[in-house]
Each structure stands twice: as C-alpha cells, then as structure tokens.
Amino acid sequence: MNLIVTLIENLLIGAGIICLLLAITQYGRRTSDWGGACVLFVKRIDLSVQEHKWYRIGVSSFFLGVVVRILNLTLLG
C-alpha cells in the first residue's frame, strides 16, 4: 500500500513539474521574454489560453502530489 501511494505522489509531482515547464516554454517561445517566464510565479503575466491551461494543470497536479505526500507521511508514516 505504501509503495502504491509513494508511486502516485511521485507521478503527480512529476506530471505537475512537466506541465509547468511546458507552460513556461510555450510562453517563452511565444513572447521571447524568458525573463517574464521566470517571474511567472511572482507576478501576473499575460498567458494564452493554451499556456494557462497547462499552467493550471501543472499547479493542480503538483498540489495534489504534495497533499498525497503529506497524507502518506501522516497516516501511513
């Protein structure tokens, strides 16, 4: 059981990071503003619909992975 939960948490966190990198890469290619891509998490920038979709999926997936990690350590410790 612990192995399955650990696998799920790593998959969610990994998928979240990949989706976030995809959104940042799409923004950087579209605008050629790689400095703006670096401050994506700090201030609001104009994302296209596709970039925003990948960004939201990435943040949600990463967040769920962290929640599963916390639950795994707390309940199954």
Secondary structure by P-SEA (a helix, b strand, c coil): caaaaaaaaaaaaaaaaaaaaaaaaaaaaacccaaaaaacccccccccaaaaaaaaaaaaaaaaaaaaaaaaaaccc
